[in-house]
Amino acid sequence: MPLRAVHTIVFDLDGVLLDADWYPCAIKLDWRRLNIFWNLGPLNLMRYAFAGKNPFYLEKSLFGLLTAVDQTAKNRSGLTSSGRIVPGIMYEWLIGKRSGAQIRKAVSLYMDSNTSFLPIERLLLSSLVDQIFDPRRFVSYCTLSHAGLAFVKRCKQFGYRVCILSDWDKESFELLRLKFPELFGLFADDDLFISGYMHLAKPSPEIFARFCALVPEPVVFLDDQAENVRVASQFPTIQAIQFTGLCSPAMRNLSRVLFSSAI
């Protein structure tokens, strides 16, 4: 499918239009994720390490906790931004089946009834759960990619239709829209395809099939996750590009083609 035949550009949010470093759901506990360390507290992380726990395995511990809270919850497809399969309870949150408040309550009850957690382990895991499943805290960590915003504006200036296809729970997404009106004001309501409203999540083929039914014309789809790009590429009307930055060769080539002449 030639790029010049495309009149619609579809964006993921995390890692494309939002800067990725804030994203608590990734829980990539390396020194590039200073926000996460700061919110957990450096001294708490030291106490956690002195207790014989590795802070860099907190994601594994968190996912183990969420899986244990409800082992009946199934994940059909959801991934973190680091590409890991999320626990079923988190997947159900992303597709609107459970609220963040319900998950926070379930985790609290589980931890209260389980004496195997060290006090510092309980403190850090509870903090992570609150960071992810409290919509106001979750959205407070978001930062807008100004380069991404400028790219969307340029697409609009050249006459392209712009859409969003992203995995977000409903509560957090609505707060996100309020936080960044300068971004979401560029998108029509009918062009926002969010997992919490579609009751499907990437990289499930079903969400791309639903999207193609609603947006049947050829599109370019920008996503930072390789698996999402792989699955989306199976649909003939989607030309999927893995987003690794606006300065990447793929994006420079896309910009040359999109903006060489107006539609």
Phi, psi and omega in degrees: 000115180293141181298329182292345178275355184267131177241004183228131179244129184245130185245139161282167177263294186295124178084357178238295178262342172246139177294140191281338191297334183285340203290104184297330184295338178288323183044044174277093188277073171239176188288353173282343181259060184295330178301317181296314179299318182296318182291327177283333180096115180304320180294322177296321178293324176294318178298321178297317179293319179294337177279004178091013180254145180265115181302334182285353177255015181297326178299315179298318179294318179297314181294324176297319177298311182296326177292319181291329182300320178212097182282353178276342181289133184246143176255118180273336184193343193296140178236155168281174177289350173268003175089005179275149176288129183274156175300155182302323182294327178286322176299317180295328175293318181294330182261011174082015181275334177225150176268162176299321180298319178297320180289318178299320179293317181296320179294317180299315179296320180295315182290327178294330183266000183241118185268005184279348182279133171293152180305316181290328177294317178299318181297312184290318180294321177297320179296318179296317179299318179294321180298324184275314192260000169266110187304321182292318177292318182302312183286334181297338180275352184288139171232139182280137172278110182290330175292320177296318178300316180296325179294317178298316179300320180292321175302316180296318181299328181270007172090011181278145169284138179238138181227163172238133173230107189209156179267106178214142171287157188297314184298313181294322182296319180295324175291324178297319178299321179290327183287325185235066180296333180293335176272305189286342174293346179275351184245135172291149180304322181288353181254016176253113183245100190243136187304322182296335178264331181275345181061029176216156180224152173291151002265033178302131176302332182297324181289326177287325176296318178297316180299316181295329177291327181274330180233082189283346183284162177299140181224157164258131182243123181251120181216144182274352183261125184300322182291322176297319179294319181298313182291316180299326183293346179285349181262127189296337181269359181250121170258101187266137179232129176285122184274117176239016181127151183291342180267002180291155179304320181298318182285326176296320178294318179299316180298319179300319183286315185294320191253012180288332177201152180289155179291000000 
